[in-house]
Amino acid sequence: MSTNQKKTGKKKIVIWSILGLLAIAIISAIIFTPKGLGTFEKETAQIDDITTYYTFSGTIEAKNKKTITSDAPMQIKEVKVKTGDQVKSGDVLLESKDGKKIKAAINGEITKIYVEKNVEVMTGAQLVDIVDYSVLQTTVKVDEYDLKYLSVGQEVIVAVNALEKEIKGTVSAISKEAANENGVSYFTATIDLNNDEAIKVGMSTEAKILKQNVSGIITLSMKAINFDSKNKPYVLIPTEKGAQVKKYVQTGVNDGTIIEIKEGINAGDVVMIINKDNAASAMMHGGNP
């Protein structure tokens, strides 16, 4: 055997020795690392309140608005208002060449003027838009299965998303026929809003109707609840040896974040929550029910 061959053989032995030591180190780390390390986090059951709502989305609009139109052909002699003017019902808006006076039909603000001096218009032509911004409402979409929870005269809470505030409202009308949008049918409910100068036409809203309200109950976060193959809920209770055992619980109301625990644990009890990234490993270390 040549000198070069001997050197090459020694190098291979050294490389394989290093790889062998690394493999042993990795296997040892897996074997001797405490089970469940970094797999769970603790949570303590609390006494809390849970309130849930039926919610319906919509937008704010003016309850009273009117487009004034011509009831006969005419030529405009004078436009007596401008956009932004506040008018009262009966105020003169326009005057025709033949002396006819066109008056406001409602109180409100002039939002658009369609004609100008000396223009001739035909019967039915749009003349002026008036909007009463002092009385606002929101029209919300309601699924047919939720329609039974609404009634005319019912008081509701309306969240105005842009303002991060809630105001009170009253259901004033519910459509008798469904509308269809992109193949989805829905009804509409009109909710009159309490006066609030901060809200504006076009803002998005979410009407809320009380669904359930429970107080002074034992609660856990939703992520603390697990389900077995029969969809029965349970929590994981820590043991003195560092393992976890299943404890079946009876659940109640939830708001999507926390859930009521009716039976199974008490306030102050500690449960273990499985980290999502290690869920499979965590379940291997769970105890028997």
N, C-alpha and C positions, 0 to 999 in steps of 0.2 A: 504494500500500500504506500502510495506516495505521501510526501509531507503535506501537500495541499488537500488531499483527501482526508487525512487525519484531522486537519484544522476545520474542514467543513463539517465533519462528523461531530466534533466537539461543540461547534456553534449550534447545530441542531439540537444536541442534548440540552444545552443551556436554555434555548428558546422554549423547548417543550417543558423544561423544568419550571420556567417562569409561568407559562400558561397553566401548568398543573397547580401551582401555588395560588394563582388568581382564582381558579375554579374552586379550590378548597375554601378560600376566603369567602367567596360569594355564597357557597352552600352553607358554610358555618353561620354567616350573617342571617340567612333565611331561617335556619333551624333555631338559633338562639335569640332572635328578636322576639320580644314579648308579643303574644298573639293579640291582635286588635289595636296595636299601637298606631295612633293616628287615624283609626277607623271610626271612632265614636266621639260624640261630644255630649255633655250633660245638660239636662234641663230640669227645672223644678216646677212642679204643678202649682198653679196660682189660683187665687180667688179673683174672679173678674166678671164683667158684664159683656153680653153679646147682643147686638141689635142688627137685624138684617132687613133689607128692603127689596121690594120690586122696583126696578128702575126702567125708565123710558126716556129715550133721547129725542131732542127736538131743537128748534131755534126760536129766538124771540122775534116777534113781529108786532106791528101796531094793530090794535083791535079795531079802530075806526080809521078808515081811509076812503077817499072818494075822488073819482076822476069826473070833473065837470065836463059835460059834452053839450054841443049845440043841438037845440031841438028844431032848428029850421035854418035854411041858408041865410048867411049874413056876412056883412063886411065889418071888420073890427075898426071902431073909431078911436078907442082908447083902452090901454091896459093900465088898470089902476093899482096893481100890486107887482111885487118883484119876488123872486125866489128867496125864501128865508123869512118872509113876513108872517106874522101871527095874525090870523083872522078869526072872526066869530061868525057863527051861522047867521046869514042874512046880510053880511057885508058885501058891498058891490066889488066885483073882481074885474069885470070888463063891461064896456058899453059899445053897442053897435051903432052904425051910421043912422039907422032908423029910430034910435033912441031906446032900444031894448037894453035892459040892465041884467047882466049875468051875476048871480049872487052865490055866496058860499053856502053849501048845504050842511056843513058841520064846522065845529070849532077845530082849529089846528094850524099847521104850518104849511105855507106854500112850498112844495118841493119841486115842482116843474111847471113851466109855462110853455105851451105848444104853439102859441100864436103871437103876432106882433101887430102893431098899428098898420091899418089899411089892408091887411090880409083878408081875402074872401074865403069863407069856409062853407062846407056843405053840411047837411043834416047829419048828426051823429059824430061830427069831428071832435076830437079831444081838444079841450081848451086849457084846463088847469088841473093839477094834482094837489090834493090837500091831505095831509096826514096828521092825526092827533097823537103826538108822542107821549101825552100825559097818561094814556091808558094802554098798557102793553099786555101782551099775552104770549104764551108759547104753545105751539102745536107739536104734539109728540106722537111718535109711531107706536102702536100697540099691537102685539101679536094676538091672534084670535084666542089663544089659550090663556092669555093674561087679561082679556077683556072683562072677565067676571070680577076682577079686583078693583075696577073703576066704576064710579057712579057720579052722575051730575050732582053738584053741590058738595062733593067730597073735598076736604082740605088736604093739600099735599105740600111737601117740601120740594122746592126747585133749586137745584145747585146751578149757579152760573159759573161755568168753568173758567172763563177768562178773568173773572174777578175773584175767584176762589172764595165765594160767599154763597150763603143759602138764604132764600127768601120764601115767604109763604105764598101759596096760590090756591085757587078754587077751581075745580073742574066745572066748566060752563057748558060744554057740549061734547058729545061723542058721536062719531059718524055712524050712520046706519048701514053703510055699504063699505066693503073693503076696497082699497086701492091696490094696484099691482105695480111692482117695480122690479125689473130684472127677474121676473118669474116668481117673486116673493109677494104674498098678499099680506096686507096689514090694515088696521083701522087707525083713525086719528082721533085724538082727544085734545080739546082746546082748554087751556088752563089760564084763567085770568090771574095776573100777578099783582101783588101789593105794590103800591107806588114806591119806586126807588130811583133816584136821579142818576145813579151810577150805571144802571143797566141800559144797554143800547140795542136797537133793532139789528138783527143778524147774529147776535151772540149765541153760541151753542149752550144748550141746557140739558140737565138730566133730572127729570121728575122722580121723586122717591116716595113710595108708599110703604108704610110700616108693614113688615111681614111677620117677624118674630122679635120678641124682646125678653131676655132672661137676665137676671141679676144675681150677684152673690153666688156664683157657681164655680166649680172646679174646672180649670181650663188647662190645655196644653196647646202648643203650636201644632198646626196640621202636619208638619214634617216629622213629628214625634210618633205619629200613628202609622202602624204597619198592618198589612192584611195577609192572612194565610190563604191556602189554596181554595178554601170555602168562602173567601171574602169576609171572614170574621176579623174585627179589629183587635190589635194587641199592641202593647208597648214592651220595651226591653228594660228589665230591672237589673241594675248592677249587683254582683255578688262580691263577697269578701275576697274571693280568689281572682277577681278581675275579669271574670266571664260575665255573660248576660243571660238572663232567662226570660222567657215569654210570660207576660201577664195579660190575659184577655180583659178587655174593658168594654163597657157599654157607653156609646157616644150619643150625643144629642145635636143641638144646634151648632152650626159653624158659619162664620162670615167670610170664609175663604182664607183666613189667616190663622185664627185660633178656633178651637173646637171644645165643646162642652163634654166633660167626662162625668157620666151619671153614676157609674159603678166601676170598681176595679182598683182605683188608687185614691189617695187622699191629698189634700193640699199640703205642700211641703215635701211630698215624695219626689225622689229623683229618678228620672228615666234617662235612657241613653238614646241618642239620635244617630242613625247611621249616616255617615258621610257618603254622598252619592258616588264619589270617585272610587270608594272602596266597598260599595254595597255588597258585591258578590262575596268578598272575603269576610265581611262582617257577618253575613248570614250563616257562614260555615261555623262560626264560633258561638252561635246562639244556643240557648238551652232548650229543654223540652217544655211544652206547655204544661 
